[in-house]
């Protein structure tokens, strides 16, 4: 179960340029309940606040995940992610991954220079900093999630495939997702019409195969992830929305 929360960021991704963050409100909070097989495995949350970073308007996004209950008794997880996302470009300026998963720990900070396509990567545990060559329009795990939510309806039609490059830990990975259909899914709040999305993920390291994940996103202007199902290398993981606060538009409930 090492990195069980990594999937949560990995599968919420999309393409690169032209992001508009107007459909997301400052103060929004999304919370999820995570199950590993039959076990209540943990919780995850995303909070968003509008702020400034180096004098420019940004969204400060914080992602937090932890194991709970019986799972926490034998495998303690405390995962913290932070991203400052430029409000005008939708690209990340500063990204933090600080995780504790059992005996495994990692603390990276990344500064993005999109003008010359480089990254300044700091390993806080090793107290070392390196310059890494990047590519145009690179996203981090959190900024990519908010890009997906900001796409127009025409950009998420059934059959659409989106591609991007995402920075994970200390490496860059290509990523893509495909909108395969629509479906009314059951949530604790009632049935909500959703887009069914199949991301193509990195097999072997975490997931069972390249298409071992299904993501259901509300089929409205919010594009909130409602349910995520992942076949992992060992077992399966399901995350369902547990609460939401300050979402900008009404959810598309179905009868």
Secondary structure, 3 states (H helix, E strand, C coil): CCCCCHHHHHCCCCCCCCCCCCCCCCCCEEEEEEEECCEEEEEEEEEEEEEEECCEEEEEEEEEEEECHHHHHHCCEEEEEEEEEECCCCCEEEEEEEEEECCEEEEEEEEEECCCCEEEEEECCCCEEEEEECCCCCEEHHHHHHHHHHCCHHHHCCCCEEEEEEEECCEEEEEEEEEEEEEEEEECCEEEEEEEEEEECCECCCECCCCCEEEEEECCCCCCEEEEEEEECCCEEEEEEEEEECCCCCCCECC
